[in-house]
Amino acid sequence: MQDGSLRAYPLNGKDVSEDALKNFWYLNVHDNDYGQIRGICCSHDDGCLLTCGGDGNIFTFDMWSEEELPKELKVTIPPPRSGLEKEKATEDIKDPDAYTIEEYKQKEEHERKMKEAEEKKNKKREELSALRHEFAFLLQKNQELPKHMQLHREEFEMDRRILEELNRQKLQRIQLIQKKLAWEHEKQFIGLQKLQTQFQDFLEFALTVHAIQSNHQISTYSLLALSEKYAKDKKHGDNKWAVLKEKWTALKQAEQEEQVGIPREKTPVHRESVVFENETEKLRTPEVRKPTTRYIESKREKIRRIVEKYDALKAKIMKRRAEWHELYKSKPRENYENPKDAEEIKEAQETIGCYRLKTASDYVLTEHERMNTEKKMMQLASLEELIRKAKMDMNKEIVSLRDLKVSIIDEIKGLVKELKSIQASLDLSEHLPIPLIPQLHPDEVPEKKIEYNSDVLLKFKEEQEARAKLKEPLEGCPSSRAFRHVFFQTPPVGESDPMAQAEDASAEVTEEQKAFEMEKAEPTEMELEILKREKIKNLYLQKTLIKKINTLVINFDAELRLLRHKKLKMDVQMKSADLCCITCCEELLILKKLEIHENLLEEQTCALINEEEEIRSKLKSYLAQLEDRKSEIVMLQEREKALYASFQASLGENNEFADFLTDILKKEVGCVEKKEVGREADEENENEEEDDEKPDLKTDEENCGSEGVVFDDSVCPEGCNEDLLLNTIQLRQQRIGIEKALAEQKKVAADLEKEYNALAQKAKEVETSLDTTNRELEAFQWEKLQRLNELDVVVPLRLHQVQCLVDGEMPCDFSQTLVFTNQSLQYLQKRIVDLRNEKIIQTELHKKAREQHKQLLQDKKEMETEIQRLEERCNHLMMEKFGRLVDFEAVQAHSVNIPMEQMKVRIMEKEYEHFVELREWEERIVALQHQLTKLTRENTSKLHQLNRFCHEKHQLETELESLTTDLGRGLQGTPSSDIKETARLESRLKHMTRDVAFLKEEI
């Protein structure tokens, strides 16, 4: 088969019917894809069958005879058991937690393996324990040896690399475990942070630091969170009134700038350099440039540099002119005064020697002194922030003092330990009392209340279980007992670490050995001397350490007392700050009550300022439109004057038809106005207006003609020039159009002027109302100040600060007194001296300025004289050299004629182009001449060949004639040969004739 299978059919005789082929044996032994059977044959005894396939395999099959075929074996079914119906059916296992047979077998196998592993572990543990005991015994024996015979601990290590390898493997396992637990650790850590953020971060602990040798103590401040409302107001504390004032001052400055015109000069843009650059780019080709092209480019580059130099020179001249203009513009007038200085002088003159109180009726509030709700809230927020910052700084100092105490306690512990080690080598009689180690009070570490460890958690669990036992029956919960048994059982003594036992044993052996040696050996004189020196040294160290401990304690107590004194001062400041906060809150309540009216006034002011801005912008636009209309009116009037001037020029002098033509020019003035009125009345029907336009014109002309002298402008009178009449009619139409446009422009200008005047009047009214509103606002601010001044303010004073005594006693009423701080009083006293010194300095400066002014005036006169002398000399030199005065700036700016240089370059380019073209034509002429010579030579050779052919023809003709003459003589003898020769000659003649004709055609 194709798939490598083999079929065997059992046949009886030669029966090869379809029924006989139904039964067969099917064997699939070769490869299904590549095992197609290539050959099949039987052995020589027909006992085996051999097959070979495409997969390279050969199989052998045994062929059985009919006798050897195995008989069919049938299965015998046993009979059913008797009494089966009487047996009880097995119950199904309904427990879901019960093991299946497979699970039970797996569990049993797992337990067996675990038991074997545990046995192996126990064997290993026993071996390790034996090795440890043996190693401990070796260490003990080593300690019992004399000191010079003892082995060091490092000598017991057979190979140090084994321990390093074990440590490395242990570290790798630890890192692997850490990596495996990293996610879980991070998860638990984030959960702990969340819990701490929710419960612990908002807690504030009152820390109290106690002195060591005294009862002094210092506590931290309890900090309150800042008000969110005040914080927001601090961020958004923009003052509306300040914004309005800024807009008002900006408007005033804009008006002042508009009054002063600033001339602007535009620098000319030179396009020649751009042109040259573009042309230079056109000449740039990838080919190798020829000398002429290079020369042209160099010339163009030279011109470009000249142009750039010219532009730079002109820019320099314009810059110098602008600088001179700015200098002359900034030059003050002779009687110029700085308005700011004048205002300050005026204010100083008005307020000199004036000490007005805020309660005075003529007291004027400045802009920065005005108070509103936003400013007060910002002030209150900043005050609270300053208080909080000061308290936080003090708390940090107290915490740092607590940390210093902790470090001192640790240091004292180390010193006490060192002191005990020193006293161990001294006699009891020489021992000095050891200072007590300071202890931290519970209120010095309040954060430990929320700290915990495993002991704290276990103790908490015990308390919870104890409480649960009181509530539950006496039986208790087995799970809790199991948990308590696991967590609270202590390891037995026998199971402790053998290494620790070995070390303890070795330590006891060494101590006993030392004591035995001390008892046994008797000290020598040298040893006694050494012991004496050691004793003196230890006594000195004992005193030094005790002194150092006492110094640390005394210094800490001194630091605490200093910080306590500083905190007491700060408490006074904080109390004053709290009183200021109370005053600010009371002022804020008053400002809140007056805020509505103040907002109304500010809104009115804002609305008036915005309205004034809009009106001013409209006034500017109307003014610009008026200027445009006026310029258009002036232009139309000039056109009308030019029209009349052209009419007078067309008339000429002594024209007899001047009156007639003038009447024609002015004829349609009234008629046009009537037509305009008629058209305005007939605007309702525009279509009829177009149809009736010509009749209206005729009637209007008739009406116009009936008013004055009757004349017809359609007919030219005798002697009048028709072109002059037509020109007059055209000028009349132009005049009518100009007058109509002029009337419209005047009407528009009048309307604009009316609107401008109305807006100007409105602007004055708005300005008046704005001034009124400002005065109302200032009065309201003064009233608000008076309301604020009525508040009582707490001022802490000491007795030595009170200087107001009446008859040597303190008055009962302080309403007529003035409160000054010491700093303010000292500043006022110092200011008097400073003002006297400043007056002396200003007087000296004034004298120096007057002297300098005189010197500058004298220098100015001298410089003017020198300038005039130099100008006269310069003019004289120019007249001698040039014969006239020359403007050197113009000469510098126009030193190069750029168009002429451009034309020169273009001429050179054209010459070069023509030269190239001529050279191309010359090359073409030379090529054509060579071609003509070649053709002439060919034609000459052909003519020579034609001449040769003609000679041959002539010879042949002569031969033919001679042959024809001889033909009659020898006709009888050789007729056939003559005929052949004649035919040959004729054919040759035809051929030569054809060649001659062909050569003639070619020639």
Summary of the structure (lengths in Angstrom):
residues: 1003
radius of gyration: 66.5
end to end distance: 91.8
largest distance: 203.9
contacts: 2159
relative contact order: 0.05
helix: 71%
strand: 3%
